[in-house]
């Protein structure tokens, strides 16, 4: 089983898929008014809150992409712009081995 972790300054989100992680982030977004609706709606809301910090080409929610692709793109984008860190199963094992876990 491949596990992904997305680390923010306040929390580690774990999931088997990017959609699972983004759904957990949606749940924790206290000011998000549309919980449980489409992933696209949450991503649009979240990206719009980033304002001018992200280039428009990076915030496009293409209709041709599936939810998992969009969610993964969102996590990579946050990682790239310093709003979190996306770890894969391999990176997690390396970190645990280094820590003696």
C-alpha positions, 0 to 999 in steps of 0.5 A: 500500500502506498501512503501519502502524507501532506504536511502543513505547519499545523497538521499532517494529512495522511491518505492513500489518495490525493483526494483523501488528503484534500477532503481532510483539508476541506474538512479542516477549512473552518471558513469553507462553506460547501463541505462535502460538495465537489472537490473542484469547488473546494480547489477553486475556493482554496486557489482563489484565496491564494490571490496573486501569489500563484500564476493563473496557468497553475490555478486552472481546473481543467475539465479534462482532468479527473478529481485525483489528478486535480487533487494531486496537482493541488498538493504539488502546487502547495508543495512548490509554493511553500504551503506544505510538503508532500511526502510519498511512502518511500520518503516516509520510510527513509525518514522513519529509518533515519529516526530509528522508528 
